[in-house]
């Protein structure tokens, strides 16, 4: 699996204010954007992620950068109604859509909470599993985000990251890069009105974010062990797992 050295890539503006405003603007189209970025297989990736979670008993589970809540709701379906799931995000507009989804699934034991991933409002060692899907690359300080996820995870608990990555197969790599750099921005221009920059930022954020062994090493440096990663769909996305 190839890695990306973030020090050699274009510096993106990932300030809280910029990212929060961007997601506020695209919230009504966020799910569609994820389908476009993933070539419409993001649901399968989330299901694969949920299948890897080590859920034991009814200790709460946290999904950070939950967005519109798809992973949190999927976790709740697997964990059952006796296990509380918290979905946190710092964009109120995204959480509002997640709450609409939750209301359509009355059996889901999910609560959504507005919170910054770099300053989680939870006690140490509170959750048995902490997850994040397609959100870690948007946190201004990746290490700080990982540290907070580890802090609130209980000893022996699991931290799981699902994130876009870089395919390595020669033919697929070129096709993927063409899609990201040329096709996706044009699709975005057709779908977007005042949020065209988001369709440029999101592909750029994937290209500038560490993946594979580089991200696994960051997880180890921030307090996790037994870290492993599994590329999905020829490396278009990757699941990372670590134990506190």
C-alpha positions in Angstrom: 0.0 0.0 0.0 1.5 3.3 -1.0 1.8 6.1 1.5 1.5 9.9 1.1 4.0 12.2 2.8 1.9 15.1 4.0 5.0 17.3 4.2 5.4 17.1 0.4 1.8 18.0 -0.5 0.0 21.2 -1.1 -1.0 22.8 2.2 -4.8 23.0 2.6 -6.7 25.4 4.7 -8.3 23.0 7.2 -9.1 25.6 9.8 -12.2 24.9 11.9 -14.0 27.9 10.6 -13.4 27.1 6.9 -14.2 23.4 7.2 -17.3 24.0 9.3 -18.7 26.6 6.9 -18.0 24.3 3.9 -19.8 21.4 5.4 -22.7 23.7 6.5 -23.1 24.7 2.8 -22.9 21.2 1.4 -24.9 19.4 4.1 -27.9 18.8 1.9 -25.7 17.2 -0.7 -23.1 15.6 1.5 -24.4 12.1 1.1 -24.4 12.5 -2.6 -20.9 13.8 -2.5 -19.7 10.8 -0.6 -21.3 8.6 -3.3 -19.5 10.5 -6.0 -16.1 10.3 -4.2 -16.5 6.6 -3.6 -18.1 5.7 -6.9 -21.2 4.7 -4.9 -19.6 2.0 -2.8 -19.3 3.9 0.5 -22.2 1.9 2.0 -20.3 -1.4 1.5 -17.2 0.1 3.1 -19.2 1.2 6.1 -20.7 -2.2 6.5 -17.2 -3.8 6.3 -16.0 -1.3 8.9 -18.9 -2.2 11.3 -18.3 -5.9 10.8 -14.7 -5.4 12.3 -15.8 -3.7 15.5 -15.2 -5.5 18.7 -18.5 -4.8 20.5 -18.8 -6.3 24.0 -21.6 -5.6 26.3 -23.4 -2.3 26.5 -20.6 0.1 27.1 -21.2 3.2 24.9 -19.6 3.6 21.4 -18.5 6.9 19.9 -18.5 7.9 16.2 -16.4 11.0 15.7 -17.0 13.4 12.8 -20.2 11.5 12.3 -21.5 13.9 9.6 -25.0 12.9 8.6 -24.8 9.8 10.9 -24.6 6.9 8.5 -21.9 5.0 10.4 -23.3 5.7 13.8 -26.7 4.4 12.7 -25.1 1.3 11.1 -23.2 0.6 14.3 -26.4 0.9 16.3 -28.1 -1.6 14.1 -25.3 -4.1 14.8 -24.8 -3.4 18.5 -28.5 -3.4 19.3 -30.8 -1.0 21.2 -29.2 -1.7 24.6 -25.9 -0.2 23.5 -25.7 3.6 23.4 -24.0 5.1 20.4 -23.0 8.8 20.3 -22.3 10.6 17.0 -20.3 13.8 17.4 -19.6 16.5 14.8 -18.9 20.2 14.9 -21.3 21.0 12.1 -24.8 21.6 13.3 -26.3 21.3 9.8 -24.8 17.9 9.3 -26.1 16.6 12.6 -29.6 17.9 11.8 -29.7 15.6 8.8 -28.4 12.8 10.9 -31.2 13.4 13.4 -33.8 13.2 10.7 -32.4 9.8 9.7 -32.5 8.7 13.3 -36.1 9.6 13.6 -36.8 7.2 10.8 -35.1 4.4 12.7 -36.8 4.5 16.1 -35.0 1.3 17.2 -31.6 3.1 16.9 -30.1 4.1 20.3 -28.1 7.0 18.8 -27.7 10.5 20.2 -26.0 13.2 18.2 -23.9 15.8 19.9 -22.2 19.0 18.5 -18.5 18.7 19.4 -15.0 19.4 18.0 -13.0 16.2 17.4 -9.9 18.0 18.7 -11.7 18.8 22.1 -14.1 16.0 22.8 -16.4 16.7 25.8 -16.1 13.2 27.3 -14.3 11.7 30.2 -11.2 9.5 29.8 -11.8 5.8 29.1 -15.6 6.2 28.4 -16.2 4.3 25.2 -15.5 0.7 24.2 -15.1 1.6 20.5 -14.3 4.9 18.9 -14.7 5.3 15.1 -14.4 7.9 12.4 -15.4 7.5 8.7 -14.2 9.9 6.0 -13.6 12.6 8.6 -10.1 12.3 10.1 -8.6 14.0 7.0 -10.7 17.1 7.6 -9.6 17.6 11.3 -7.2 20.5 11.4 -4.7 18.7 13.6 -4.7 15.0 12.7 -2.5 14.0 15.7 -4.7 16.0 18.1 -7.8 14.2 16.7 -6.2 10.8 17.2 -5.1 11.7 20.7 -8.7 12.6 21.6 -10.1 9.4 20.2 -7.5 7.4 22.1 -8.2 9.4 25.3 -11.9 8.7 25.5 -11.5 5.0 24.5 -11.2 2.6 27.4 -8.1 0.5 27.9 -8.3 -2.5 25.7 -10.8 -0.7 23.5 -10.7 -0.3 19.8 -10.1 2.8 17.6 -11.2 2.3 14.0 -10.7 4.7 11.1 -12.3 4.4 7.6 -10.7 6.8 5.2 -10.2 7.4 1.5 -6.7 6.4 0.3 -4.6 6.2 -2.8 -4.9 3.1 -5.1 -1.6 1.7 -6.3 -2.4 -0.5 -9.3 -1.0 1.5 -12.3 -4.1 1.6 -14.5 -6.5 2.2 -11.7 -4.2 4.8 -10.1 -4.3 6.9 -13.3 -8.0 6.5 -13.8 -8.7 7.4 -10.2 -6.6 10.5 -10.3 -8.2 11.6 -13.6 -11.6 11.2 -12.0 -10.7 13.2 -8.9 -8.8 16.0 -10.7 -11.1 16.4 -13.7 -14.4 14.6 -13.7 -15.4 15.2 -10.1 -14.9 19.0 -10.1 -17.1 19.2 -13.3 -19.8 17.1 -11.7 -19.6 19.3 -8.6 -20.0 22.4 -10.8 -23.2 21.0 -12.1 -24.5 20.0 -8.7 -23.3 23.0 -6.7 -24.2 26.6 -6.6 -22.3 28.4 -3.9 -20.2 25.4 -2.7 -18.1 24.6 -5.8 -14.9 24.9 -3.8 -16.0 21.9 -1.7 -15.7 19.7 -4.8 -12.1 20.8 -5.1 -11.2 20.7 -1.5 -12.5 17.2 -0.8 -10.4 15.5 -3.5 -7.4 17.6 -2.6 -7.8 16.6 1.1 -7.6 12.9 0.0 -4.5 13.5 -2.0 -2.7 15.4 0.8 -3.6 13.0 3.7 -1.3 10.2 4.8 -2.5 6.7 4.0 -1.4 3.1 4.5 1.6 2.6 6.7 2.0 6.4 7.2 -1.3 6.7 8.9 -0.9 3.4 10.8 2.4 4.8 12.2 0.6 8.0 13.3 -1.9 5.9 15.1 0.9 4.0 16.9 2.6 7.3 17.8 -0.6 8.5 19.4 -1.1 5.6 21.8 -2.4 2.6 19.9 -0.9 -0.8 19.5 -1.6 -3.8 17.3 -2.4 -1.4 14.5 -3.3 -2.9 11.1 -4.8 -1.6 7.9 -6.9 -3.2 5.2 -7.2 -1.6 1.7 -10.7 -1.8 0.2 -11.6 -1.8 -3.5 -8.0 -1.8 -4.7 -7.0 0.8 -2.2 -9.6 3.5 -2.9 -10.4 3.4 0.8 -8.7 1.8 3.8 -9.9 0.5 7.2 -7.4 1.1 10.1 -7.7 -0.6 13.4 -5.8 -0.2 16.7 -6.1 -1.2 20.3 -5.6 1.2 23.3 
